[in-house]
Amino acid sequence: MLITGLAHKKTLLVRDELATVRVTPMMFGYGAAGIGLVGSM
Protein backbone atom coordinates (compact mmCIF):
# COMPACT_ATOMS: atom_id res chain seq x y z
CA MET A 1 0.00 0.00 0.00
CA LEU A 2 2.89 2.38 0.68
CA ILE A 3 4.36 1.84 -2.79
CA THR A 4 0.94 2.22 -4.41
CA GLY A 5 0.30 5.43 -2.49
CA LEU A 6 3.65 6.91 -3.50
CA ALA A 7 3.28 5.85 -7.14
CA HIS A 8 -0.25 7.22 -7.68
CA LYS A 9 -0.29 10.90 -6.78
CA LYS A 10 -3.57 12.73 -6.70
CA THR A 11 -3.98 16.46 -6.04
CA LEU A 12 -6.76 17.29 -3.61
CA LEU A 13 -7.74 20.91 -3.03
CA VAL A 14 -9.21 21.62 0.40
CA ARG A 15 -10.87 24.91 1.23
CA ASP A 16 -9.97 25.93 4.76
CA GLU A 17 -11.77 29.27 4.88
CA LEU A 18 -15.43 30.06 4.36
CA ALA A 19 -16.89 33.30 3.08
CA THR A 20 -18.29 35.62 5.72
CA VAL A 21 -20.83 38.44 5.57
CA ARG A 22 -21.29 41.01 8.33
CA VAL A 23 -23.99 43.65 8.78
CA THR A 24 -22.59 46.91 10.15
CA PRO A 25 -24.20 50.25 11.03
CA MET A 26 -22.98 53.21 8.94
CA MET A 27 -23.14 56.94 9.63
CA PHE A 28 -23.26 59.25 6.58
CA GLY A 29 -23.50 62.59 8.33
CA TYR A 30 -25.59 64.52 10.82
CA GLY A 31 -28.83 62.61 11.24
CA ALA A 32 -28.18 60.20 8.35
CA ALA A 33 -27.56 56.53 9.05
CA GLY A 34 -27.82 53.24 7.23
CA ILE A 35 -26.81 49.61 7.18
CA GLY A 36 -23.81 48.25 5.30
CA LEU A 37 -22.79 44.76 4.27
CA VAL A 38 -19.14 43.74 4.50
CA GLY A 39 -18.03 40.45 2.97
CA SER A 40 -14.81 38.51 2.53
CA MET A 41 -13.79 35.27 0.92
C-alpha positions as CSV (number, residue, x, y, z in Angstrom):
1,M,0.0,0.0,0.0
2,L,2.9,2.4,0.7
3,I,4.4,1.8,-2.8
4,T,0.9,2.2,-4.4
5,G,0.3,5.4,-2.5
6,L,3.6,6.9,-3.5
7,A,3.3,5.8,-7.1
8,H,-0.2,7.2,-7.7
9,K,-0.3,10.9,-6.8
10,K,-3.6,12.7,-6.7
11,T,-4.0,16.5,-6.0
12,L,-6.8,17.3,-3.6
13,L,-7.7,20.9,-3.0
14,V,-9.2,21.6,0.4
15,R,-10.9,24.9,1.2
16,D,-10.0,25.9,4.8
17,E,-11.8,29.3,4.9
18,L,-15.4,30.1,4.4
19,A,-16.9,33.3,3.1
20,T,-18.3,35.6,5.7
21,V,-20.8,38.4,5.6
22,R,-21.3,41.0,8.3
23,V,-24.0,43.6,8.8
24,T,-22.6,46.9,10.2
25,P,-24.2,50.2,11.0
26,M,-23.0,53.2,8.9
27,M,-23.1,56.9,9.6
28,F,-23.3,59.3,6.6
29,G,-23.5,62.6,8.3
30,Y,-25.6,64.5,10.8
31,G,-28.8,62.6,11.2
32,A,-28.2,60.2,8.4
33,A,-27.6,56.5,9.0
34,G,-27.8,53.2,7.2
35,I,-26.8,49.6,7.2
36,G,-23.8,48.3,5.3
37,L,-22.8,44.8,4.3
38,V,-19.1,43.7,4.5
39,G,-18.0,40.5,3.0
40,S,-14.8,38.5,2.5
41,M,-13.8,35.3,0.9
